[in-house]
Amino acid sequence: MNLHASSPAAPLGIVMGACPVRLWGMSGTERARRILLKTGVSEVADAVRGDAPCLLLRADWVVDPALLGLLRAEPPGVALTVRRADGCETVLAAHLSAADAAAVCADVSTLPPGVRAITCAAAAPIYLPALRKRLVPVVMPLTAETVSAAEKVTFGGAYKGVTDIVTKYLWPWPARQATRWCAERGITPNAVTLAGLLLTVCVPFLFAHGWFAAGLAAAWLMTFLDTVDGKLARCTLTYTPFGNVFDHAIDLISPPFWWWAWHVGCRAAGIAYPLPEAALAAVVGGYVVLRLQEGAFKRLFGMHIHVWRRFDSLFRLVVARRNPILLILSVSAILGAPGWGMAATAAWTVISVAVHATQMSQALIARRVRPIVSWMAE
């Protein structure tokens, strides 16, 4: 598919069929409707009307929203099909003229002449910059027997590919259970983010009073909710620009206050460690520098610094950001040496800044030879 092509006008969205089976707290019919709306249709109607192009989606199949985005980017005249057990092709989704859409709605097993079919068997992994991952699009029937499998694969598709070690390896299973629980009860992503915000405010208060165990418990719960809210938004197709800003603003602003409060708590408890003021400056100042480096890289090269090469993606697992630092501080608290945790955090932050500076320099040099492209997009 040509990812750079675009239709001149927003198509009309049409959900083909109906499906009462629930996935992430919504029926297959409602899920298809939300996908169409997120893909940029003018509205979702029950049938073809007028001569506007149409974006069609089956309700009784789990079709990855990324595939709908690709169909939407194509000129009308393309359909996504799958081969049934009886050997016949059936249409799962399509971007068609009004006349062709009416014909497909009447008979999903027959494509009008001139419509290009793309079979699911030929689907290749798609690079999604927003999630920093390669995604093999999900295409599977939605039935009572497949709900569990569909939940697993759609949740995996909503997860970022390049992230920290805790989010990548520790949170997936419990986050999927929490996401399902929230979705089935109609809890919104912004409500989860708000709960995370309340914990975010509690953490520095607890740290500053030297209550490190309680502060760490609140901090880890906040980071868990920070994983859940994004997955809940993507799985239930309820993400919004406000929700994105709300979530990321908390992530961006809170860490320096946490680390400052840890330093204050150490001083209040009379806990000594080498060069405490210098360590605080390195941790807080280094965090700001790391963020500025990441922003500069994205502005210069049009992508995150952690998706350029495989090494860069691996380094994201442990770079001196919130969760890896929490790991360091947690280990130091368990060992009864919270001051040394601050010192170790300072050292790792300085190392991370140096690694980022090296990555930036290497990218500037490499760009002289050829354009900088993510290894996942090559």
Helices and strands as residue ranges (DSSP letters): E 12-16, E 22-23, E 26-27, H 28-39, E 44-45, E 54-58, E 61-63, H 65-73, E 78-83, E 89-96, H 98-106, E 116-119, G 120-122, E 126-128, E 133-135, E 139-141, H 147-158, H 165-169, H 172-184, H 189-208, H 212-235, H 241-268, H 276-301, G 305-307, H 310-315, H 322-334, H 338-366
